[in-house]
């Protein structure tokens, strides 16, 4: 019974960790992209103000 639980639990734990890591990478990339877009907008506004 214990070995059956280990056979099921270990791959599920590994798969779960991989999924969580992928999710955080994707979420982090979206957040960084959003931040850079906001920065570009600010830079455009500054350039327009200088003109």
CHARMM-style PDB file with segment names, atoms N, HN, CA, C and O in Angstrom:
ATOM      1  N   UNK     1       0.828  -1.210   0.000  1.00  0.00      PROA
ATOM      2  CA  UNK     1       0.000   0.000   0.000  1.00  0.00      PROA
ATOM      3  C   UNK     1       0.865   1.264   0.000  1.00  0.00      PROA
ATOM      4  O   UNK     1       0.580   2.226  -0.713  1.00  0.00      PROA
ATOM      5  N   UNK     2       1.923   1.243   0.809  1.00  0.00      PROA
ATOM      6  HN  UNK     2       2.155   0.461   1.388  1.00  0.00      PROA
ATOM      7  CA  UNK     2       2.807   2.409   0.899  1.00  0.00      PROA
ATOM      8  C   UNK     2       3.545   2.612  -0.420  1.00  0.00      PROA
ATOM      9  O   UNK     2       3.691   3.742  -0.888  1.00  0.00      PROA
ATOM     10  N   UNK     3       4.012   1.511  -1.022  1.00  0.00      PROA
ATOM     11  HN  UNK     3       3.893   0.594  -0.642  1.00  0.00      PROA
ATOM     12  CA  UNK     3       4.743   1.640  -2.287  1.00  0.00      PROA
ATOM     13  C   UNK     3       3.829   2.167  -3.388  1.00  0.00      PROA
ATOM     14  O   UNK     3       4.263   2.947  -4.235  1.00  0.00      PROA
ATOM     15  N   UNK     4       2.567   1.744  -3.379  1.00  0.00      PROA
ATOM     16  HN  UNK     4       2.215   1.110  -2.691  1.00  0.00      PROA
ATOM     17  CA  UNK     4       1.606   2.237  -4.372  1.00  0.00      PROA
ATOM     18  C   UNK     4       1.415   3.745  -4.218  1.00  0.00      PROA
ATOM     19  O   UNK     4       1.352   4.473  -5.209  1.00  0.00      PROA
ATOM     20  N   UNK     5       1.324   4.208  -2.973  1.00  0.00      PROA
ATOM     21  HN  UNK     5       1.375   3.617  -2.168  1.00  0.00      PROA
ATOM     22  CA  UNK     5       1.184   5.643  -2.714  1.00  0.00      PROA
ATOM     23  C   UNK     5       2.425   6.390  -3.201  1.00  0.00      PROA
ATOM     24  O   UNK     5       2.311   7.467  -3.785  1.00  0.00      PROA
ATOM     25  N   UNK     6       3.600   5.826  -2.963  1.00  0.00      PROA
ATOM     26  HN  UNK     6       3.692   4.951  -2.488  1.00  0.00      PROA
ATOM     27  CA  UNK     6       4.838   6.474  -3.412  1.00  0.00      PROA
ATOM     28  C   UNK     6       4.905   6.522  -4.931  1.00  0.00      PROA
ATOM     29  O   UNK     6       5.308   7.532  -5.508  1.00  0.00      PROA
ATOM     30  N   UNK     7       4.508   5.429  -5.576  1.00  0.00      PROA
ATOM     31  HN  UNK     7       4.180   4.609  -5.107  1.00  0.00      PROA
ATOM     32  CA  UNK     7       4.534   5.373  -7.048  1.00  0.00      PROA
ATOM     33  C   UNK     7       3.611   6.445  -7.630  1.00  0.00      PROA
ATOM     34  O   UNK     7       3.921   7.024  -8.671  1.00  0.00      PROA
ATOM     35  N   UNK     8       2.490   6.714  -6.974  1.00  0.00      PROA
ATOM     36  HN  UNK     8       2.238   6.243  -6.129  1.00  0.00      PROA
ATOM     37  CA  UNK     8       1.561   7.741  -7.452  1.00  0.00      PROA
ATOM     38  C   UNK     8       1.973   9.144  -7.006  1.00  0.00      PROA
ATOM     39  O   UNK     8       1.861  10.095  -7.780  1.00  0.00      PROA
ATOM     40  N   UNK     9       2.443   9.280  -5.776  1.00  0.00      PROA
ATOM     41  HN  UNK     9       2.534   8.507  -5.147  1.00  0.00      PROA
ATOM     42  CA  UNK     9       2.710  10.600  -5.199  1.00  0.00      PROA
ATOM     43  C   UNK     9       3.935  11.273  -5.805  1.00  0.00      PROA
ATOM     44  O   UNK     9       3.909  12.478  -6.057  1.00  0.00      PROA
ATOM     45  N   UNK    10       5.001  10.528  -6.044  1.00  0.00      PROA
ATOM     46  HN  UNK    10       5.022   9.549  -5.839  1.00  0.00      PROA
ATOM     47  CA  UNK    10       6.242  11.133  -6.540  1.00  0.00      PROA
ATOM     48  C   UNK    10       6.058  11.766  -7.920  1.00  0.00      PROA
ATOM     49  O   UNK    10       6.406  12.935  -8.088  1.00  0.00      PROA
ATOM     50  N   UNK    11       5.522  11.045  -8.923  1.00  0.00      PROA
ATOM     51  HN  UNK    11       5.239  10.095  -8.787  1.00  0.00      PROA
ATOM     52  CA  UNK    11       5.325  11.693 -10.232  1.00  0.00      PROA
ATOM     53  C   UNK    11       4.354  12.871 -10.170  1.00  0.00      PROA
ATOM     54  O   UNK    11       4.547  13.870 -10.862  1.00  0.00      PROA
ATOM     55  N   UNK    12       3.308  12.758  -9.340  1.00  0.00      PROA
ATOM     56  HN  UNK    12       3.152  11.947  -8.777  1.00  0.00      PROA
ATOM     57  CA  UNK    12       2.362  13.867  -9.204  1.00  0.00      PROA
ATOM     58  C   UNK    12       3.038  15.088  -8.595  1.00  0.00      PROA
ATOM     59  O   UNK    12       2.784  16.214  -9.023  1.00  0.00      PROA
ATOM     60  N   UNK    13       3.885  14.878  -7.612  1.00  0.00      PROA
ATOM     61  HN  UNK    13       4.091  13.964  -7.265  1.00  0.00      PROA
ATOM     62  CA  UNK    13       4.598  15.987  -6.977  1.00  0.00      PROA
ATOM     63  C   UNK    13       5.545  16.651  -7.969  1.00  0.00      PROA
ATOM     64  O   UNK    13       5.617  17.878  -8.035  1.00  0.00      PROA
ATOM     65  N   UNK    14       6.269  15.848  -8.738  1.00  0.00      PROA
ATOM     66  HN  UNK    14       6.210  14.851  -8.684  1.00  0.00      PROA
ATOM     67  CA  UNK    14       7.197  16.386  -9.739  1.00  0.00      PROA
ATOM     68  C   UNK    14       6.424  17.170 -10.793  1.00  0.00      PROA
ATOM     69  O   UNK    14       6.819  18.279 -11.154  1.00  0.00      PROA
ATOM     70  N   UNK    15       5.327  16.605 -11.287  1.00  0.00      PROA
ATOM     71  HN  UNK    15       5.006  15.705 -10.993  1.00  0.00      PROA
ATOM     72  CA  UNK    15       4.509  17.276 -12.303  1.00  0.00      PROA
ATOM     73  C   UNK    15       3.947  18.588 -11.758  1.00  0.00      PROA
ATOM     74  O   UNK    15       3.920  19.601 -12.457  1.00  0.00      PROA
ATOM     75  N   UNK    16       3.501  18.559 -10.509  1.00  0.00      PROA
ATOM     76  HN  UNK    16       3.523  17.737  -9.941  1.00  0.00      PROA
ATOM     77  CA  UNK    16       2.966  19.764  -9.872  1.00  0.00      PROA
ATOM     78  C   UNK    16       4.013  20.857  -9.766  1.00  0.00      PROA
ATOM     79  O   UNK    16       3.727  22.023 -10.038  1.00  0.00      PROA
ATOM     80  N   UNK    17       5.224  20.489  -9.373  1.00  0.00      PROA
ATOM     81  HN  UNK    17       5.457  19.542  -9.152  1.00  0.00      PROA
ATOM     82  CA  UNK    17       6.311  21.471  -9.265  1.00  0.00      PROA
ATOM     83  C   UNK    17       6.631  22.078 -10.622  1.00  0.00      PROA
ATOM     84  O   UNK    17       6.804  23.291 -10.740  1.00  0.00      PROA
ATOM     85  N   UNK    18       6.709  21.234 -11.647  1.00  0.00      PROA
ATOM     86  HN  UNK    18       6.568  20.249 -11.552  1.00  0.00      PROA
ATOM     87  CA  UNK    18       7.003  21.731 -13.003  1.00  0.00      PROA
ATOM     88  C   UNK    18       5.911  22.694 -13.448  1.00  0.00      PROA
ATOM     89  O   UNK    18       6.204  23.743 -14.021  1.00  0.00      PROA
ATOM     90  N   UNK    19       4.644  22.342 -13.187  1.00  0.00      PROA
ATOM     91  HN  UNK    19       4.406  21.490 -12.722  1.00  0.00      PROA
ATOM     92  CA  UNK    19       3.520  23.191 -13.592  1.00  0.00      PROA
ATOM     93  C   UNK    19       3.576  24.542 -12.883  1.00  0.00      PROA
ATOM     94  O   UNK    19       3.360  25.586 -13.499  1.00  0.00      PROA
ATOM     95  N   UNK    20       3.870  24.512 -11.581  1.00  0.00      PROA
ATOM     96  HN  UNK    20       4.046  23.665 -11.080  1.00  0.00      PROA
ATOM     97  CA  UNK    20       3.955  25.758 -10.801  1.00  0.00      PROA
ATOM     98  C   UNK    20       5.084  26.637 -11.321  1.00  0.00      PROA
ATOM     99  O   UNK    20       4.911  27.848 -11.455  1.00  0.00      PROA
ATOM    100  N   UNK    21       6.243  26.040 -11.618  1.00  0.00      PROA
ATOM    101  HN  UNK    21       6.383  25.055 -11.509  1.00  0.00      PROA
ATOM    102  CA  UNK    21       7.386  26.802 -12.140  1.00  0.00      PROA
ATOM    103  C   UNK    21       7.027  27.432 -13.486  1.00  0.00      PROA
ATOM    104  O   UNK    21       7.315  28.606 -13.720  1.00  0.00      PROA
ATOM    105  N   UNK    22       6.399  26.652 -14.372  1.00  0.00      PROA
ATOM    106  HN  UNK    22       6.165  25.699 -14.182  1.00  0.00      PROA
ATOM    107  CA  UNK    22       5.989  27.189 -15.681  1.00  0.00      PROA
ATOM    108  C   UNK    22       5.012  28.341 -15.512  1.00  0.00      PROA
ATOM    109  O   UNK    22       5.115  29.352 -16.206  1.00  0.00      PROA
ATOM    110  N   UNK    23       4.059  28.192 -14.586  1.00  0.00      PROA
ATOM    111  HN  UNK    23       3.975  27.370 -14.022  1.00  0.00      PROA
ATOM    112  CA  UNK    23       3.057  29.237 -14.354  1.00  0.00      PROA
ATOM    113  C   UNK    23       3.730  30.527 -13.888  1.00  0.00      PROA
ATOM    114  O   UNK    23       3.411  31.612 -14.375  1.00  0.00      PROA
ATOM    115  N   UNK    24       4.670  30.402 -12.935  1.00  0.00      PROA
ATOM    116  HN  UNK    24       4.930  29.521 -12.539  1.00  0.00      PROA
ATOM    117  CA  UNK    24       5.334  31.600 -12.421  1.00  0.00      PROA
ATOM    118  C   UNK    24       6.194  32.260 -13.482  1.00  0.00      PROA
ATOM    119  O   UNK    24       6.276  33.488 -13.529  1.00  0.00      PROA
ATOM    120  N   UNK    25       6.841  31.470 -14.339  1.00  0.00      PROA
ATOM    121  HN  UNK    25       6.775  30.473 -14.302  1.00  0.00      PROA
ATOM    122  CA  UNK    25       7.649  32.037 -15.429  1.00  0.00      PROA
ATOM    123  C   UNK    25       6.739  32.815 -16.374  1.00  0.00      PROA
ATOM    124  O   UNK    25       7.059  33.936 -16.770  1.00  0.00      PROA
ATOM    125  N   UNK    26       5.601  32.217 -16.733  1.00  0.00      PROA
ATOM    126  HN  UNK    26       5.341  31.306 -16.411  1.00  0.00      PROA
ATOM    127  CA  UNK    26       4.664  32.870 -17.644  1.00  0.00      PROA
ATOM    128  C   UNK    26       4.110  34.146 -17.020  1.00  0.00      PROA
ATOM    129  O   UNK    26       4.040  35.183 -17.680  1.00  0.00      PROA
ATOM    130  N   UNK    27       3.715  34.073 -15.740  1.00  0.00      PROA
ATOM    131  HN  UNK    27       3.772  33.231 -15.203  1.00  0.00      PROA
ATOM    132  CA  UNK    27       3.143  35.232 -15.055  1.00  0.00      PROA
ATOM    133  C   UNK    27       4.192  36.339 -14.906  1.00  0.00      PROA
ATOM    134  O   UNK    27       3.883  37.517 -15.084  1.00  0.00      PROA
ATOM    135  N   UNK    28       5.411  35.963 -14.584  1.00  0.00      PROA
ATOM    136  HN  UNK    28       5.662  35.005 -14.439  1.00  0.00      PROA
ATOM    137  CA  UNK    28       6.497  36.937 -14.440  1.00  0.00      PROA
ATOM    138  C   UNK    28       6.804  37.632 -15.752  1.00  0.00      PROA
ATOM    139  O   UNK    28       7.076  38.832 -15.774  1.00  0.00      PROA
ATOM    140  N   UNK    29       6.761  36.882 -16.849  1.00  0.00      PROA
ATOM    141  HN  UNK    29       6.540  35.907 -16.831  1.00  0.00      PROA
ATOM    142  CA  UNK    29       7.027  37.468 -18.166  1.00  0.00      PROA
ATOM    143  C   UNK    29       5.927  38.458 -18.536  1.00  0.00      PROA
ATOM    144  O   UNK    29       6.209  39.525 -19.082  1.00  0.00      PROA
ATOM    145  N   UNK    30       4.671  38.110 -18.240  1.00  0.00      PROA
ATOM    146  HN  UNK    30       4.442  37.243 -17.797  1.00  0.00      PROA
ATOM    147  CA  UNK    30       3.553  39.019 -18.532  1.00  0.00      PROA
ATOM    148  C   UNK    30       3.683  40.300 -17.715  1.00  0.00      PROA
ATOM    149  O   UNK    30       3.462  41.396 -18.232  1.00  0.00      PROA
ATOM    150  N   UNK    31       4.041  40.164 -16.442  1.00  0.00      PROA
ATOM    151  HN  UNK    31       4.220  39.274 -16.022  1.00  0.00      PROA
ATOM    152  CA  UNK    31       4.180  41.334 -15.574  1.00  0.00      PROA
ATOM    153  C   UNK    31       5.310  42.228 -16.070  1.00  0.00      PROA
ATOM    154  O   UNK    31       5.177  43.452 -16.072  1.00  0.00      PROA
ATOM    155  N   UNK    32       6.419  41.628 -16.489  1.00  0.00      PROA
ATOM    156  HN  UNK    32       6.528  40.634 -16.488  1.00  0.00      PROA
ATOM    157  CA  UNK    32       7.558  42.405 -16.995  1.00  0.00      PROA
ATOM    158  C   UNK    32       7.184  43.114 -18.286  1.00  0.00      PROA
ATOM    159  O   UNK    32       7.557  44.269 -18.492  1.00  0.00      PROA
ATOM    160  N   UNK    33       6.447  42.427 -19.161  1.00  0.00      PROA
ATOM    161  HN  UNK    33       6.144  41.488 -18.994  1.00  0.00      PROA
ATOM    162  CA  UNK    33       6.040  43.021 -20.436  1.00  0.00      PROA
ATOM    163  C   UNK    33       5.100  44.197 -20.187  1.00  0.00      PROA
ATOM    164  O   UNK    33       5.218  45.238 -20.832  1.00  0.00      PROA
ATOM    165  N   UNK    34       4.166  44.030 -19.250  1.00  0.00      PROA
ATOM    166  HN  UNK    34       4.070  43.184 -18.726  1.00  0.00      PROA
ATOM    167  CA  UNK    34       3.219  45.097 -18.925  1.00  0.00      PROA
ATOM    168  C   UNK    34       3.973  46.308 -18.375  1.00  0.00      PROA
ATOM    169  O   UNK    34       3.666  47.449 -18.722  1.00  0.00      PROA
ATOM    170  N   UNK    35       4.952  46.053 -17.525  1.00  0.00      PROA
ATOM    171  HN  UNK    35       5.201  45.126 -17.243  1.00  0.00      PROA
ATOM    172  CA  UNK    35       5.725  47.137 -16.930  1.00  0.00      PROA
ATOM    173  C   UNK    35       6.503  47.884 -18.009  1.00  0.00      PROA
ATOM    174  O   UNK    35       6.565  49.113 -17.984  1.00  0.00      PROA
ATOM    175  N   UNK    36       7.098  47.156 -18.956  1.00  0.00      PROA
ATOM    176  HN  UNK    36       7.047  46.158 -18.976  1.00  0.00      PROA
ATOM    177  CA  UNK    36       7.879  47.811 -20.004  1.00  0.00      PROA
ATOM    178  C   UNK    36       6.971  48.630 -20.923  1.00  0.00      PROA
ATOM    179  O   UNK    36       7.375  49.688 -21.407  1.00  0.00      PROA
ATOM    180  N   UNK    37       5.744  48.150 -21.167  1.00  0.00      PROA
ATOM    181  HN  UNK    37       5.416  47.291 -20.774  1.00  0.00      PROA
ATOM    182  CA  UNK    37       4.793  48.916 -21.978  1.00  0.00      PROA
ATOM    183  C   UNK    37       4.417  50.220 -21.273  1.00  0.00      PROA
ATOM    184  O   UNK    37       4.320  51.270 -21.908  1.00  0.00      PROA
ATOM    185  N   UNK    38       4.209  50.147 -19.975  1.00  0.00      PROA
ATOM    186  HN  UNK    38       4.288  49.294 -19.459  1.00  0.00      PROA
ATOM    187  CA  UNK    38       3.891  51.355 -19.210  1.00  0.00      PROA
ATOM    188  C   UNK    38       5.068  52.326 -19.247  1.00  0.00      PROA
ATOM    189  O   UNK    38       4.871  53.537 -19.345  1.00  0.00      PROA
ATOM    190  N   UNK    39       6.283  51.803 -19.170  1.00  0.00      PROA
ATOM    191  HN  UNK    39       6.444  50.819 -19.090  1.00  0.00      PROA
ATOM    192  CA  UNK    39       7.475  52.640 -19.213  1.00  0.00      PROA
ATOM    193  C   UNK    39       7.595  53.320 -20.574  1.00  0.00      PROA
ATOM    194  O   UNK    39       7.958  54.494 -20.652  1.00  0.00      PROA
ATOM    195  N   UNK    40       7.291  52.590 -21.641  1.00  0.00      PROA
ATOM    196  HN  UNK    40       6.995  51.637 -21.578  1.00  0.00      PROA
ATOM    197  CA  UNK    40       7.327  53.174 -22.990  1.00  0.00      PROA
ATOM    198  C   UNK    40       6.329  54.324 -23.104  1.00  0.00      PROA
ATOM    199  O   UNK    40       6.641  55.363 -23.686  1.00  0.00      PROA
ATOM    200  N   UNK    41       5.136  54.141 -22.551  1.00  0.00      PROA
ATOM    201  HN  UNK    41       4.883  53.297 -22.078  1.00  0.00      PROA
ATOM    202  CA  UNK    41       4.124  55.202 -22.582  1.00  0.00      PROA
ATOM    203  C   UNK    41       4.630  56.442 -21.847  1.00  0.00      PROA
ATOM    204  O   UNK    41       4.463  57.566 -22.319  1.00  0.00      PROA
ATOM    205  N   UNK    42       5.247  56.225 -20.690  1.00  0.00      PROA
ATOM    206  HN  UNK    42       5.383  55.312 -20.306  1.00  0.00      PROA
ATOM    207  CA  UNK    42       5.787  57.357 -19.926  1.00  0.00      PROA
ATOM    208  C   UNK    42       6.877  58.073 -20.714  1.00  0.00      PROA
ATOM    209  O   UNK    42       6.931  59.303 -20.732  1.00  0.00      PROA
ATOM    210  N   UNK    43       7.739  57.309 -21.359  1.00  0.00      PROA
ATOM    211  HN  UNK    43       7.695  56.310 -21.345  1.00  0.00      PROA
ATOM    212  CA  UNK    43       8.817  57.901 -22.157  1.00  0.00      PROA
ATOM    213  C   UNK    43       8.254  58.723 -23.308  1.00  0.00      PROA
ATOM    214  O   UNK    43       8.759  59.807 -23.601  1.00  0.00      PROA
ATOM    215  N   UNK    44       7.204  58.215 -23.968  1.00  0.00      PROA
ATOM    216  HN  UNK    44       6.793  57.335 -23.730  1.00  0.00      PROA
ATOM    217  CA  UNK    44       6.566  58.958 -25.061  1.00  0.00      PROA
ATOM    218  C   UNK    44       5.996  60.275 -24.551  1.00  0.00      PROA
ATOM    219  O   UNK    44       6.127  61.314 -25.197  1.00  0.00      PROA
ATOM    220  N   UNK    45       5.360  60.217 -23.380  1.00  0.00      PROA
ATOM    221  HN  UNK    45       5.254  59.373 -22.855  1.00  0.00      PROA
ATOM    222  CA  UNK    45       4.772  61.428 -22.809  1.00  0.00      PROA
ATOM    223  C   UNK    45       5.858  62.454 -22.484  1.00  0.00      PROA
ATOM    224  O   UNK    45       5.674  63.651 -22.710  1.00  0.00      PROA
ATOM    225  N   UNK    46       6.986  61.984 -21.955  1.00  0.00      PROA
ATOM    226  HN  UNK    46       7.135  61.012 -21.772  1.00  0.00      PROA
ATOM    227  CA  UNK    46       8.091  62.893 -21.630  1.00  0.00      PROA
ATOM    228  C   UNK    46       8.631  63.554 -22.890  1.00  0.00      PROA
ATOM    229  O   UNK    46       8.902  64.755 -22.900  1.00  0.00      PROA
ATOM    230  N   UNK    47       8.785  62.772 -23.949  1.00  0.00      PROA
ATOM    231  HN  UNK    47       8.564  61.797 -23.940  1.00  0.00      PROA
ATOM    232  CA  UNK    47       9.304  63.304 -25.217  1.00  0.00      PROA
ATOM    233  C   UNK    47       8.336  64.344 -25.775  1.00  0.00      PROA
ATOM    234  O   UNK    47       8.756  65.397 -26.255  1.00  0.00      PROA
ATOM    235  N   UNK    48       7.030  64.043 -25.707  1.00  0.00      PROA
ATOM    236  HN  UNK    48       6.689  63.188 -25.317  1.00  0.00      PROA
ATOM    237  CA  UNK    48       6.027  64.991 -26.210  1.00  0.00      PROA
ATOM    238  C   UNK    48       6.024  66.276 -25.386  1.00  0.00      PROA
ATOM    239  O   UNK    48       5.821  67.363 -25.927  1.00  0.00      PROA
ATOM    240  N   UNK    49       6.248  66.152 -24.080  1.00  0.00      PROA
ATOM    241  HN  UNK    49       6.412  65.269 -23.641  1.00  0.00      PROA
ATOM    242  CA  UNK    49       6.295  67.339 -23.220  1.00  0.00      PROA
ATOM    243  C   UNK    49       7.490  68.221 -23.558  1.00  0.00      PROA
ATOM    244  O   UNK    49       7.415  69.445 -23.458  1.00  0.00      PROA
ATOM    245  N   UNK    50       8.590  67.594 -23.958  1.00  0.00      PROA
ATOM    246  HN  UNK    50       8.651  66.599 -24.040  1.00  0.00      PROA
ATOM    247  CA  UNK    50       9.801  68.357 -24.280  1.00  0.00      PROA
ATOM    248  C   UNK    50       9.671  69.117 -25.594  1.00  0.00      PROA
ATOM    249  O   UNK    50      10.338  70.131 -25.799  1.00  0.00      PROA
ATOM    250  N   UNK    51       8.810  68.626 -26.484  1.00  0.00      PROA
ATOM    251  HN  UNK    51       8.267  67.803 -26.317  1.00  0.00      PROA
ATOM    252  CA  UNK    51       8.671  69.272 -27.807  1.00  0.00      PROA
ATOM    253  C   UNK    51       7.994  70.621 -27.710  1.00  0.00      PROA
ATOM    254  OT1 UNK    51       7.803  71.290 -28.725  1.00  0.00      PROA
TER     255      UNK     51
END
